[in-house]
Amino acid sequence: GLVIDGRTLNIIFQEELEEKFLELTQHCRSVVCCRSTPLQKSMVVKLVRRQLKVMTLSIGDGANDVSMIQAADVGIGISGQEGMQAVMASDFAISRFKHLKKLLLVHGHWCYARLAKMVIYFFYKNVCYANLLFWYQFFCGFSGSTMIDYWQMIFFNLFFTSLPPLLFGALDRDVSAETLLRLPELYKNGQ
């Protein structure tokens, strides 16, 4: 692991040692930046995003973490003693740090699986509708007449676009939460 303080980060950013810093951090399992300013925190996140071209996640619990949370791809705010600024600026909010594992491994997996199924569903729905219109044009001699009344088309899109996401969002769970917590490698396999 690597523990680095704000003064050292200041030297790294002023003397353009970012590449060497990133090279060093890639050999570590964890990197902790302590006693750093909010600007330094966000600069570290931006540096990692820009140079390594990876997805970043930032976790913070106070107002000094807001810029870091906003600089990351995914921001998580922990509601705590320092106020609600981090929670208000984040994408997700948790009450304790111990809930992070369940947020990432369980809800992250479920969200990814649901979104993947819904994308496939929307392609299917639109292909069916466009195919129906295509074959109708052969029937009516490409006259441009409408096959469906306007209100029926609105109902079709309303019914097939609103109901399935609600059902999938509330009911679809491909693997139980206990299994996902016990086997964290399932998160990676889903991708």
C-alpha positions as CSV (number, residue, x, y, z in Angstrom):
1,G,0.0,0.0,0.0
2,L,0.9,3.6,-0.4
3,V,0.1,6.5,1.9
4,I,0.8,9.9,0.5
5,D,0.0,13.3,2.1
6,G,-1.0,16.7,0.7
7,R,2.5,18.2,0.7
8,T,3.8,15.4,-1.4
9,L,0.9,15.6,-3.8
10,N,1.6,19.3,-4.1
11,I,5.2,18.5,-5.1
12,I,4.1,15.8,-7.6
13,F,1.6,18.2,-9.4
14,Q,4.0,21.2,-9.4
15,E,7.1,19.4,-10.7
16,E,5.1,17.3,-13.2
17,L,5.9,13.9,-11.7
18,E,2.4,12.6,-12.4
19,E,3.6,9.8,-14.7
20,K,6.1,8.5,-12.1
21,F,3.4,8.8,-9.4
22,L,1.0,6.7,-11.5
23,E,3.7,4.2,-12.2
24,L,4.4,3.8,-8.5
25,T,0.6,3.5,-7.7
26,Q,0.1,0.7,-10.2
27,H,2.4,-1.5,-8.2
28,C,0.3,-1.0,-5.0
29,R,-2.9,-2.8,-4.0
30,S,-4.2,0.4,-2.3
31,V,-3.4,4.1,-2.3
32,V,-4.5,6.4,0.5
33,C,-4.2,10.2,0.1
34,C,-4.4,11.9,3.5
35,R,-4.3,15.5,4.6
36,S,-4.9,16.7,1.1
37,T,-7.0,19.6,-0.2
38,P,-10.2,19.2,-2.1
39,L,-8.5,20.4,-5.3
40,Q,-5.7,17.8,-4.8
41,K,-8.3,15.0,-4.4
42,S,-10.1,15.9,-7.6
43,M,-6.8,16.3,-9.4
44,V,-5.8,12.8,-8.4
45,V,-9.1,11.4,-9.7
46,K,-8.8,13.3,-13.0
47,L,-5.2,12.2,-13.4
48,V,-6.1,8.5,-13.0
49,R,-9.1,8.9,-15.4
50,R,-7.1,10.7,-18.0
51,Q,-3.8,8.7,-17.9
52,L,-5.0,5.2,-17.2
53,K,-8.3,5.5,-19.0
54,V,-10.2,3.6,-16.3
55,M,-13.5,4.1,-14.6
56,T,-13.1,5.9,-11.3
57,L,-15.2,5.7,-8.1
58,S,-14.9,8.3,-5.3
59,I,-16.2,8.0,-1.8
60,G,-16.5,10.9,0.6
61,D,-18.4,12.0,3.7
62,G,-18.0,15.7,3.9
63,A,-17.9,19.0,2.0
64,N,-14.2,18.7,1.3
65,D,-14.9,15.6,-0.8
66,V,-17.5,17.2,-3.1
67,S,-15.0,18.1,-5.9
68,M,-13.5,14.6,-5.8
69,I,-16.9,13.0,-6.0
70,Q,-17.9,15.1,-8.9
71,A,-14.7,14.4,-10.8
72,A,-15.2,10.7,-10.7
73,D,-17.3,8.6,-13.0
74,V,-19.3,7.3,-10.0
75,G,-19.6,9.2,-6.7
76,I,-20.7,7.8,-3.4
77,G,-21.6,10.0,-0.5
78,I,-21.6,8.8,3.1
79,S,-24.1,10.6,5.3
80,G,-22.4,11.3,8.6
81,Q,-21.3,13.8,11.1
82,E,-19.8,16.2,8.6
83,G,-23.1,17.1,7.0
84,M,-24.9,16.2,3.8
85,Q,-22.8,18.0,1.2
86,A,-21.1,14.9,-0.1
87,V,-24.5,13.0,-0.2
88,M,-26.1,15.9,-2.2
89,A,-23.2,15.9,-4.8
90,S,-23.0,12.1,-5.2
91,D,-24.6,9.6,-7.5
92,F,-25.4,7.2,-4.7
93,A,-25.7,7.7,-0.9
94,I,-25.1,5.2,1.9
95,S,-25.3,5.6,5.6
96,R,-22.2,3.7,6.6
97,F,-19.0,2.6,4.8
98,K,-19.8,-1.0,5.5
99,H,-22.8,-0.8,3.1
100,L,-20.4,-0.2,0.2
101,K,-19.8,-3.9,-0.4
102,K,-23.5,-4.5,-0.9
103,L,-24.0,-1.4,-3.0
104,L,-21.3,-2.5,-5.5
105,L,-21.6,-6.2,-5.5
106,V,-25.3,-6.7,-5.2
107,H,-27.1,-3.6,-6.5
108,G,-24.4,-3.0,-9.1
109,H,-24.8,-6.5,-10.5
110,W,-28.6,-6.2,-10.5
111,C,-28.5,-2.8,-12.1
112,Y,-26.1,-4.0,-14.8
113,A,-28.2,-7.1,-15.6
114,R,-31.4,-5.1,-15.7
115,L,-30.0,-2.4,-18.0
116,A,-28.6,-5.0,-20.4
117,K,-32.0,-6.8,-20.6
118,M,-33.8,-3.5,-21.1
119,V,-31.6,-2.4,-24.0
120,I,-32.2,-5.8,-25.7
121,Y,-35.9,-5.4,-25.0
122,F,-36.1,-1.9,-26.5
123,F,-34.3,-3.0,-29.6
124,Y,-36.8,-5.9,-29.9
125,K,-39.8,-3.7,-29.4
126,N,-38.6,-1.2,-32.0
127,V,-37.6,-3.8,-34.6
128,C,-41.1,-5.4,-34.2
129,Y,-42.8,-2.1,-34.8
130,A,-40.6,-1.0,-37.7
131,N,-41.0,-4.5,-39.3
132,L,-44.8,-4.2,-39.0
133,L,-44.8,-0.8,-40.7
134,F,-42.4,-2.1,-43.4
135,W,-44.7,-5.1,-44.4
136,Y,-47.8,-2.9,-44.2
137,Q,-46.3,-0.7,-46.9
138,F,-46.3,-3.7,-49.3
139,F,-49.9,-4.3,-48.5
140,C,-51.0,-0.7,-49.2
141,G,-48.8,-0.2,-52.3
142,F,-46.3,2.2,-50.6
143,S,-49.0,4.9,-50.5
144,G,-47.8,6.3,-47.2
145,S,-51.1,5.7,-45.5
146,T,-50.9,5.1,-41.8
147,M,-51.5,1.7,-40.4
148,I,-52.3,2.6,-36.9
149,D,-54.2,5.6,-35.5
150,Y,-52.2,8.2,-33.6
151,W,-53.7,7.3,-30.3
152,Q,-53.0,3.6,-30.8
153,M,-49.4,4.4,-31.5
154,I,-49.1,6.4,-28.3
155,F,-50.7,3.6,-26.3
156,F,-48.4,1.1,-27.9
157,N,-45.3,3.1,-26.9
158,L,-46.7,4.0,-23.5
159,F,-47.6,0.4,-22.6
160,F,-44.5,-1.3,-24.0
161,T,-42.1,1.4,-22.7
162,S,-43.4,2.1,-19.2
163,L,-44.7,-1.2,-17.9
164,P,-41.7,-3.5,-18.6
165,P,-39.1,-1.2,-17.0
166,L,-41.2,-0.9,-13.9
167,L,-41.6,-4.7,-13.7
168,F,-37.9,-5.4,-14.4
169,G,-36.8,-2.7,-11.9
170,A,-38.9,-4.0,-9.1
171,L,-38.9,-7.8,-9.7
172,D,-35.9,-8.9,-11.7
173,R,-33.1,-10.5,-9.7
174,D,-31.1,-13.0,-11.6
175,V,-29.0,-14.1,-8.6
176,S,-29.8,-13.8,-4.9
177,A,-28.0,-11.1,-2.8
178,E,-26.5,-13.8,-0.6
179,T,-24.9,-15.5,-3.6
180,L,-23.6,-12.2,-5.0
181,L,-22.0,-11.4,-1.6
182,R,-20.5,-14.8,-1.3
183,L,-19.1,-14.9,-4.9
184,P,-17.9,-11.4,-5.8
185,E,-16.4,-12.7,-9.1
186,L,-20.0,-12.9,-10.5
187,Y,-19.9,-9.1,-10.8
188,K,-17.1,-9.3,-13.4
189,N,-18.6,-12.3,-15.2
190,G,-21.8,-10.3,-15.9
191,Q,-19.9,-7.7,-17.9
